[in-house]
Amino acid sequence: MKNLMQSLLQACRSAVRKTSESLSLLVNSKVSGDVQGVTLMPLESLLVKFQGIQDQVLGIATRIEGELKGFLLLIINTDLVSHLLDLVLTNYEAYIREEDLTMNLEEDIIKETANVIIGSFISELNNTLKLSVNYSLPSIAVDVIAVLLDQLCANLALECRNVLVFHINLKFAEHRHSVSIIFLLKPFGENS
Amino acid sequence: MKLKLFFVPKIDGNLRKVSLSVGIGEYLIASTPSSLSTWALGSCISVILYDPFKKVGALSHCMLPEPPSPSESDNKYVSIALPNMVHDLERLGINRLNLHAAVIGGANIFGFSGKFDIGRRNVSKAIKILNEYKIPIDILDVGGNKGRNVVFLLSTGEIFVSYTTKNVFRRSLYGRAFNYRSTTP
């Protein structure tokens, strides 16, 4: 179990490097990332940890299935959303048509960014650990962090009592906010 | 109707400080002039039971509808917490026939469907149990895709609910895109 945790942590570090590179290419700006920590904790404790924080954030959740099970939650501060849109829209300026304005352009851009982050992260995990892990289409929600985690933890609670939490930060050059990746995994071999 | 629901943009800071906060997988019983509160309900639900004559009530914060095995006794399950609340209130001399209920929460923040729509399943389970106990449901503020904060005043039976997010965010994003486009040649 301990070895597996170490391997997973190593794989996460490698996945963060790969994700930062992919995101840097997408936004045409330097992005750096690091794993803030890994903790095994009861699901309820995770919710309590964030309960008092009432700042609204944009959350993007993806279900992880296969040899690892859990959720990947991207948390983007609303200030950073604007910055991100500016960076990506500048790159895609030539491709934006008038009719795009009546569509969910911003949501699509955010989802595309999420896809780049999640896709790079999972594919690098698969490569490093030689695993087969799939992920669902990302879902977007705007709310406080505790509420976003509430539904994910309730889903995990169907199958386990504890959760492995990897907290990852992706930092953008020239911006004080960062994208947080909260990687919630069902602990290996645990059943309710 | 013995319980009254008020939607507020934000829970008053003083009320937040003085109310007894109920955590996940817990319920608390209190009497007037106390107030009970619970925060950041997503797909979790809060069931409030209230005797308006004795001004005694309970508030729960449950995560899942029922336990995976019958041996579980954790109050994070609606099917465990709700009967426990009723029995505890009865032990305190409250007549079940005088109880009124409110069910709040059960949102589907990320739009999950089927068995992963835990919010809907929590609400269904709470309503089923309350019907079995023949406890009238005065307030049903459930579903949607927003989180909720709840404060319950036992002195009056008033329940204050604030949503944890507002719709303005998306509108401001659209506005931003439009401004961006209008400045480009």
Interface residues (C-beta under 8 A of the other chain):
Chain A: L43 E44 L47 V48 F50 Q51 G52 Q54 Q56 L58 G59 A61 T78 V81 S82 L85 D86 L89 E93 I96 E98 L101 L105 E106 S139 I140 A141 V142 D143 V144 A146 V147 L148 L149 D150 Q151 L152 C153 A154 N155 A157 L158 S192
Chain B: G23 I24 G25 W39 A40 L41 G42 S43 C44 M63 L64 P68 S69 K76 A107 N108 I109 F110 G111 F112 K115 F116 I118 G119 N145 K146 G147 T164 T165 K166 F169 R170 L173 Y174 R176 A177 F178 Y180 R181 T184
